């Protein structure tokens, strides 16, 4: 659940600001996924890690 202050902040944002935040969250999620895969599969190449993230 979002706090009412968060809801108000999102409502004040422009579509461009919302898109920028969504892109940042997507990038962060991909970086976390890649880090987890590297820990689970230290023998994988970076190409294999990125392919699995995609």
PyMOL Python script that loads the backbone (N, CA, C, O; Angstrom):
from pymol import cmd

cmd.read_pdbstr("""\
ATOM      1  N   UNK A   1       0.830  -1.178   0.000  1.00  0.00           N
ATOM      2  CA  UNK A   1       0.000   0.000   0.000  1.00  0.00           C
ATOM      3  C   UNK A   1       0.883   1.253   0.000  1.00  0.00           C
ATOM      4  O   UNK A   1       1.912   1.317   0.672  1.00  0.00           O
ATOM      5  N   UNK A   2       0.455   2.207  -0.752  1.00  0.00           N
ATOM      6  CA  UNK A   2       1.181   3.468  -0.792  1.00  0.00           C
ATOM      7  C   UNK A   2       0.651   4.419   0.277  1.00  0.00           C
ATOM      8  O   UNK A   2      -0.541   4.439   0.585  1.00  0.00           O
ATOM      9  N   UNK A   3       1.546   5.182   0.817  1.00  0.00           N
ATOM     10  CA  UNK A   3       1.177   6.222   1.766  1.00  0.00           C
ATOM     11  C   UNK A   3       0.473   7.331   0.980  1.00  0.00           C
ATOM     12  O   UNK A   3       0.835   7.584  -0.169  1.00  0.00           O
ATOM     13  N   UNK A   4      -0.516   7.994   1.568  1.00  0.00           N
ATOM     14  CA  UNK A   4      -1.208   9.076   0.856  1.00  0.00           C
ATOM     15  C   UNK A   4      -0.273  10.151   0.309  1.00  0.00           C
ATOM     16  O   UNK A   4      -0.545  10.733  -0.742  1.00  0.00           O
ATOM     17  N   UNK A   5       0.826  10.419   1.013  1.00  0.00           N
ATOM     18  CA  UNK A   5       1.789  11.409   0.517  1.00  0.00           C
ATOM     19  C   UNK A   5       2.448  10.919  -0.776  1.00  0.00           C
ATOM     20  O   UNK A   5       2.721  11.715  -1.674  1.00  0.00           O
ATOM     21  N   UNK A   6       2.701   9.613  -0.869  1.00  0.00           N
ATOM     22  CA  UNK A   6       3.279   9.058  -2.094  1.00  0.00           C
ATOM     23  C   UNK A   6       2.292   9.181  -3.246  1.00  0.00           C
ATOM     24  O   UNK A   6       2.677   9.528  -4.363  1.00  0.00           O
ATOM     25  N   UNK A   7       1.034   8.901  -2.982  1.00  0.00           N
ATOM     26  CA  UNK A   7       0.015   9.006  -4.026  1.00  0.00           C
ATOM     27  C   UNK A   7      -0.053  10.436  -4.549  1.00  0.00           C
ATOM     28  O   UNK A   7      -0.116  10.656  -5.759  1.00  0.00           O
ATOM     29  N   UNK A   8      -0.039  11.394  -3.650  1.00  0.00           N
ATOM     30  CA  UNK A   8      -0.077  12.801  -4.063  1.00  0.00           C
ATOM     31  C   UNK A   8       1.157  13.164  -4.891  1.00  0.00           C
ATOM     32  O   UNK A   8       1.057  13.888  -5.881  1.00  0.00           O
ATOM     33  N   UNK A   9       2.305  12.662  -4.483  1.00  0.00           N
ATOM     34  CA  UNK A   9       3.535  12.961  -5.231  1.00  0.00           C
ATOM     35  C   UNK A   9       3.460  12.392  -6.645  1.00  0.00           C
ATOM     36  O   UNK A   9       3.850  13.059  -7.603  1.00  0.00           O
ATOM     37  N   UNK A  10       2.966  11.175  -6.779  1.00  0.00           N
ATOM     38  CA  UNK A  10       2.839  10.578  -8.108  1.00  0.00           C
ATOM     39  C   UNK A  10       1.825  11.329  -8.968  1.00  0.00           C
ATOM     40  O   UNK A  10       2.013  11.462 -10.177  1.00  0.00           O
ATOM     41  N   UNK A  11       0.765  11.812  -8.355  1.00  0.00           N
ATOM     42  CA  UNK A  11      -0.239  12.564  -9.106  1.00  0.00           C
ATOM     43  C   UNK A  11       0.306  13.888  -9.623  1.00  0.00           C
ATOM     44  O   UNK A  11      -0.134  14.383 -10.661  1.00  0.00           O
ATOM     45  N   UNK A  12       1.264  14.462  -8.898  1.00  0.00           N
ATOM     46  CA  UNK A  12       1.847  15.740  -9.324  1.00  0.00           C
ATOM     47  C   UNK A  12       2.894  15.565 -10.418  1.00  0.00           C
ATOM     48  O   UNK A  12       3.258  16.535 -11.083  1.00  0.00           O
ATOM     49  N   UNK A  13       3.379  14.351 -10.612  1.00  0.00           N
ATOM     50  CA  UNK A  13       4.436  14.112 -11.610  1.00  0.00           C
ATOM     51  C   UNK A  13       3.891  14.187 -13.025  1.00  0.00           C
ATOM     52  O   UNK A  13       2.740  13.852 -13.302  1.00  0.00           O
ATOM     53  N   UNK A  14       4.766  14.640 -13.901  1.00  0.00           N
ATOM     54  CA  UNK A  14       4.417  14.629 -15.321  1.00  0.00           C
ATOM     55  C   UNK A  14       4.584  13.208 -15.850  1.00  0.00           C
ATOM     56  O   UNK A  14       5.264  12.392 -15.227  1.00  0.00           O
ATOM     57  N   UNK A  15       3.972  12.906 -16.992  1.00  0.00           N
ATOM     58  CA  UNK A  15       4.182  11.582 -17.587  1.00  0.00           C
ATOM     59  C   UNK A  15       5.664  11.285 -17.838  1.00  0.00           C
ATOM     60  O   UNK A  15       6.100  10.145 -17.678  1.00  0.00           O
ATOM     61  N   UNK A  16       6.421  12.280 -18.219  1.00  0.00           N
ATOM     62  CA  UNK A  16       7.862  12.079 -18.470  1.00  0.00           C
ATOM     63  C   UNK A  16       8.581  11.689 -17.182  1.00  0.00           C
ATOM     64  O   UNK A  16       9.459  10.826 -17.202  1.00  0.00           O
ATOM     65  N   UNK A  17       8.221  12.313 -16.070  1.00  0.00           N
ATOM     66  CA  UNK A  17       8.850  11.967 -14.791  1.00  0.00           C
ATOM     67  C   UNK A  17       8.489  10.541 -14.382  1.00  0.00           C
ATOM     68  O   UNK A  17       9.340   9.795 -13.897  1.00  0.00           O
ATOM     69  N   UNK A  18       7.234  10.169 -14.578  1.00  0.00           N
ATOM     70  CA  UNK A  18       6.813   8.804 -14.252  1.00  0.00           C
ATOM     71  C   UNK A  18       7.550   7.783 -15.117  1.00  0.00           C
ATOM     72  O   UNK A  18       7.958   6.730 -14.629  1.00  0.00           O
ATOM     73  N   UNK A  19       7.717   8.096 -16.392  1.00  0.00           N
ATOM     74  CA  UNK A  19       8.446   7.193 -17.288  1.00  0.00           C
ATOM     75  C   UNK A  19       9.905   7.067 -16.867  1.00  0.00           C
ATOM     76  O   UNK A  19      10.466   5.971 -16.902  1.00  0.00           O
ATOM     77  N   UNK A  20      10.523   8.171 -16.471  1.00  0.00           N
ATOM     78  CA  UNK A  20      11.920   8.145 -16.027  1.00  0.00           C
ATOM     79  C   UNK A  20      12.063   7.250 -14.806  1.00  0.00           C
ATOM     80  O   UNK A  20      12.998   6.453 -14.728  1.00  0.00           O
ATOM     81  N   UNK A  21      11.154   7.372 -13.859  1.00  0.00           N
ATOM     82  CA  UNK A  21      11.199   6.542 -12.652  1.00  0.00           C
ATOM     83  C   UNK A  21      10.991   5.079 -13.001  1.00  0.00           C
ATOM     84  O   UNK A  21      11.684   4.210 -12.471  1.00  0.00           O
ATOM     85  N   UNK A  22      10.045   4.798 -13.888  1.00  0.00           N
ATOM     86  CA  UNK A  22       9.797   3.407 -14.297  1.00  0.00           C
ATOM     87  C   UNK A  22      11.038   2.814 -14.945  1.00  0.00           C
ATOM     88  O   UNK A  22      11.379   1.659 -14.687  1.00  0.00           O
ATOM     89  N   UNK A  23      11.713   3.582 -15.779  1.00  0.00           N
ATOM     90  CA  UNK A  23      12.941   3.094 -16.426  1.00  0.00           C
ATOM     91  C   UNK A  23      14.038   2.836 -15.397  1.00  0.00           C
ATOM     92  O   UNK A  23      14.767   1.849 -15.498  1.00  0.00           O
ATOM     93  N   UNK A  24      14.154   3.711 -14.420  1.00  0.00           N
ATOM     94  CA  UNK A  24      15.157   3.516 -13.367  1.00  0.00           C
ATOM     95  C   UNK A  24      14.854   2.260 -12.555  1.00  0.00           C
ATOM     96  O   UNK A  24      15.768   1.507 -12.219  1.00  0.00           O
ATOM     97  N   UNK A  25      13.592   2.030 -12.241  1.00  0.00           N
ATOM     98  CA  UNK A  25      13.218   0.827 -11.496  1.00  0.00           C
ATOM     99  C   UNK A  25      13.493  -0.432 -12.303  1.00  0.00           C
ATOM    100  O   UNK A  25      13.955  -1.434 -11.758  1.00  0.00           O
ATOM    101  N   UNK A  26      13.209  -0.381 -13.609  1.00  0.00           N
ATOM    102  CA  UNK A  26      13.472  -1.528 -14.472  1.00  0.00           C
ATOM    103  C   UNK A  26      14.965  -1.818 -14.522  1.00  0.00           C
ATOM    104  O   UNK A  26      15.376  -2.975 -14.438  1.00  0.00           O
ATOM    105  N   UNK A  27      15.774  -0.780 -14.657  1.00  0.00           N
ATOM    106  CA  UNK A  27      17.230  -0.956 -14.702  1.00  0.00           C
ATOM    107  C   UNK A  27      17.733  -1.547 -13.392  1.00  0.00           C
ATOM    108  O   UNK A  27      18.571  -2.449 -13.398  1.00  0.00           O
ATOM    109  N   UNK A  28      17.227  -1.044 -12.273  1.00  0.00           N
ATOM    110  CA  UNK A  28      17.651  -1.553 -10.960  1.00  0.00           C
ATOM    111  C   UNK A  28      17.265  -3.018 -10.799  1.00  0.00           C
ATOM    112  O   UNK A  28      18.049  -3.812 -10.278  1.00  0.00           O
ATOM    113  N   UNK A  29      16.072  -3.382 -11.240  1.00  0.00           N
ATOM    114  CA  UNK A  29      15.633  -4.776 -11.135  1.00  0.00           C
ATOM    115  C   UNK A  29      16.519  -5.687 -11.972  1.00  0.00           C
ATOM    116  O   UNK A  29      16.874  -6.782 -11.537  1.00  0.00           O
ATOM    117  N   UNK A  30      16.876  -5.239 -13.167  1.00  0.00           N
ATOM    118  CA  UNK A  30      17.753  -6.042 -14.022  1.00  0.00           C
ATOM    119  C   UNK A  30      19.141  -6.204 -13.410  1.00  0.00           C
ATOM    120  O   UNK A  30      19.738  -7.278 -13.492  1.00  0.00           O
ATOM    121  N   UNK A  31      19.654  -5.135 -12.795  1.00  0.00           N
ATOM    122  CA  UNK A  31      20.967  -5.210 -12.148  1.00  0.00           C
ATOM    123  C   UNK A  31      20.939  -6.180 -10.966  1.00  0.00           C
ATOM    124  O   UNK A  31      21.875  -6.955 -10.771  1.00  0.00           O
ATOM    125  N   UNK A  32      19.861  -6.133 -10.181  1.00  0.00           N
ATOM    126  CA  UNK A  32      19.732  -7.066  -9.057  1.00  0.00           C
ATOM    127  C   UNK A  32      19.633  -8.511  -9.541  1.00  0.00           C
ATOM    128  O   UNK A  32      20.253  -9.409  -8.970  1.00  0.00           O
ATOM    129  N   UNK A  33      18.851  -8.727 -10.592  1.00  0.00           N
ATOM    130  CA  UNK A  33      18.716 -10.076 -11.154  1.00  0.00           C
ATOM    131  C   UNK A  33      20.068 -10.581 -11.640  1.00  0.00           C
ATOM    132  O   UNK A  33      20.439 -11.726 -11.381  1.00  0.00           O
ATOM    133  N   UNK A  34      20.801  -9.726 -12.344  1.00  0.00           N
ATOM    134  CA  UNK A  34      22.119 -10.123 -12.850  1.00  0.00           C
ATOM    135  C   UNK A  34      23.070 -10.451 -11.700  1.00  0.00           C
ATOM    136  O   UNK A  34      23.820 -11.425 -11.773  1.00  0.00           O
ATOM    137  N   UNK A  35      23.040  -9.650 -10.650  1.00  0.00           N
ATOM    138  CA  UNK A  35      23.915  -9.907  -9.499  1.00  0.00           C
ATOM    139  C   UNK A  35      23.579 -11.251  -8.853  1.00  0.00           C
ATOM    140  O   UNK A  35      24.475 -12.008  -8.478  1.00  0.00           O
ATOM    141  N   UNK A  36      22.292 -11.540  -8.727  1.00  0.00           N
ATOM    142  CA  UNK A  36      21.884 -12.821  -8.162  1.00  0.00           C
ATOM    143  C   UNK A  36      22.320 -13.991  -9.026  1.00  0.00           C
ATOM    144  O   UNK A  36      22.773 -15.014  -8.513  1.00  0.00           O
ATOM    145  N   UNK A  37      22.186 -13.840 -10.334  1.00  0.00           N
ATOM    146  CA  UNK A  37      22.618 -14.909 -11.244  1.00  0.00           C
ATOM    147  C   UNK A  37      24.121 -15.126 -11.172  1.00  0.00           C
ATOM    148  O   UNK A  37      24.590 -16.263 -11.220  1.00  0.00           O
ATOM    149  N   UNK A  38      24.880 -14.036 -11.057  1.00  0.00           N
ATOM    150  CA  UNK A  38      26.346 -14.178 -10.955  1.00  0.00           C
ATOM    151  C   UNK A  38      26.727 -14.941  -9.690  1.00  0.00           C
ATOM    152  O   UNK A  38      27.667 -15.736  -9.696  1.00  0.00           O
ATOM    153  N   UNK A  39      25.990 -14.694  -8.604  1.00  0.00           N
ATOM    154  CA  UNK A  39      26.280 -15.406  -7.353  1.00  0.00           C
ATOM    155  C   UNK A  39      25.908 -16.882  -7.465  1.00  0.00           C
ATOM    156  O   UNK A  39      26.631 -17.744  -6.966  1.00  0.00           O
ATOM    157  N   UNK A  40      24.787 -17.176  -8.115  1.00  0.00           N
ATOM    158  CA  UNK A  40      24.326 -18.557  -8.239  1.00  0.00           C
ATOM    159  C   UNK A  40      25.127 -19.342  -9.258  1.00  0.00           C
ATOM    160  O   UNK A  40      25.280 -20.557  -9.136  1.00  0.00           O
ATOM    161  N   UNK A  41      25.638 -18.643 -10.266  1.00  0.00           N
ATOM    162  CA  UNK A  41      26.336 -19.302 -11.372  1.00  0.00           C
ATOM    163  C   UNK A  41      27.651 -18.583 -11.665  1.00  0.00           C
ATOM    164  O   UNK A  41      27.771 -17.917 -12.694  1.00  0.00           O
ATOM    165  N   UNK A  42      28.627 -18.704 -10.785  1.00  0.00           N
ATOM    166  CA  UNK A  42      29.889 -17.978 -10.984  1.00  0.00           C
ATOM    167  C   UNK A  42      30.648 -18.410 -12.240  1.00  0.00           C
ATOM    168  O   UNK A  42      31.543 -17.704 -12.705  1.00  0.00           O
ATOM    169  N   UNK A  43      30.287 -19.566 -12.781  1.00  0.00           N
ATOM    170  CA  UNK A  43      30.971 -20.053 -13.974  1.00  0.00           C
ATOM    171  C   UNK A  43      30.368 -19.497 -15.263  1.00  0.00           C
ATOM    172  O   UNK A  43      30.945 -19.688 -16.333  1.00  0.00           O
ATOM    173  N   UNK A  44      29.227 -18.816 -15.193  1.00  0.00           N
ATOM    174  CA  UNK A  44      28.587 -18.278 -16.396  1.00  0.00           C
ATOM    175  C   UNK A  44      29.356 -17.067 -16.915  1.00  0.00           C
ATOM    176  O   UNK A  44      29.912 -16.283 -16.145  1.00  0.00           O
ATOM    177  N   UNK A  45      29.374 -16.938 -18.217  1.00  0.00           N
ATOM    178  CA  UNK A  45      29.948 -15.739 -18.833  1.00  0.00           C
ATOM    179  C   UNK A  45      28.978 -14.578 -18.648  1.00  0.00           C
ATOM    180  O   UNK A  45      27.802 -14.771 -18.340  1.00  0.00           O
ATOM    181  N   UNK A  46      29.497 -13.376 -18.843  1.00  0.00           N
ATOM    182  CA  UNK A  46      28.630 -12.200 -18.740  1.00  0.00           C
ATOM    183  C   UNK A  46      27.536 -12.234 -19.803  1.00  0.00           C
ATOM    184  O   UNK A  46      26.418 -11.773 -19.571  1.00  0.00           O
ATOM    185  N   UNK A  47      27.864 -12.778 -20.958  1.00  0.00           N
ATOM    186  CA  UNK A  47      26.863 -12.896 -22.015  1.00  0.00           C
ATOM    187  C   UNK A  47      25.719 -13.827 -21.591  1.00  0.00           C
ATOM    188  O   UNK A  47      24.552 -13.559 -21.877  1.00  0.00           O
ATOM    189  N   UNK A  48      26.064 -14.913 -20.911  1.00  0.00           N
ATOM    190  CA  UNK A  48      25.041 -15.852 -20.440  1.00  0.00           C
ATOM    191  C   UNK A  48      24.166 -15.202 -19.366  1.00  0.00           C
ATOM    192  O   UNK A  48      22.950 -15.393 -19.344  1.00  0.00           O
ATOM    193  N   UNK A  49      24.792 -14.440 -18.488  1.00  0.00           N
ATOM    194  CA  UNK A  49      24.042 -13.755 -17.441  1.00  0.00           C
ATOM    195  C   UNK A  49      23.052 -12.773 -18.077  1.00  0.00           C
ATOM    196  O   UNK A  49      21.874 -12.751 -17.723  1.00  0.00           O
ATOM    197  N   UNK A  50      23.538 -11.972 -19.007  1.00  0.00           N
ATOM    198  CA  UNK A  50      22.665 -10.977 -19.637  1.00  0.00           C
ATOM    199  C   UNK A  50      21.548 -11.635 -20.444  1.00  0.00           C
ATOM    200  O   UNK A  50      20.427 -11.129 -20.486  1.00  0.00           O
ATOM    201  N   UNK A  51      21.851 -12.748 -21.074  1.00  0.00           N
ATOM    202  CA  UNK A  51      20.817 -13.460 -21.828  1.00  0.00           C
ATOM    203  C   UNK A  51      19.728 -13.964 -20.882  1.00  0.00           C
ATOM    204  O   UNK A  51      18.544 -13.909 -21.215  1.00  0.00           O
ATOM    205  N   UNK A  52      20.118 -14.450 -19.717  1.00  0.00           N
ATOM    206  CA  UNK A  52      19.130 -14.945 -18.751  1.00  0.00           C
ATOM    207  C   UNK A  52      18.308 -13.790 -18.177  1.00  0.00           C
ATOM    208  O   UNK A  52      17.111 -13.940 -17.929  1.00  0.00           O
ATOM    209  N   UNK A  53      18.943 -12.650 -17.969  1.00  0.00           N
ATOM    210  CA  UNK A  53      18.224 -11.470 -17.461  1.00  0.00           C
ATOM    211  C   UNK A  53      17.153 -11.046 -18.479  1.00  0.00           C
ATOM    212  O   UNK A  53      16.032 -10.693 -18.111  1.00  0.00           O
ATOM    213  N   UNK A  54      17.521 -11.089 -19.748  1.00  0.00           N
ATOM    214  CA  UNK A  54      16.549 -10.712 -20.803  1.00  0.00           C
ATOM    215  C   UNK A  54      15.433 -11.704 -20.856  1.00  0.00           C
ATOM    216  O   UNK A  54      14.522 -11.565 -21.672  1.00  0.00           O
TER     217      UNK A  54
END
""", "prot")
cmd.dss("prot")
cmd.show_as("cartoon", "prot")
cmd.util.cbc("prot")
cmd.orient("prot")
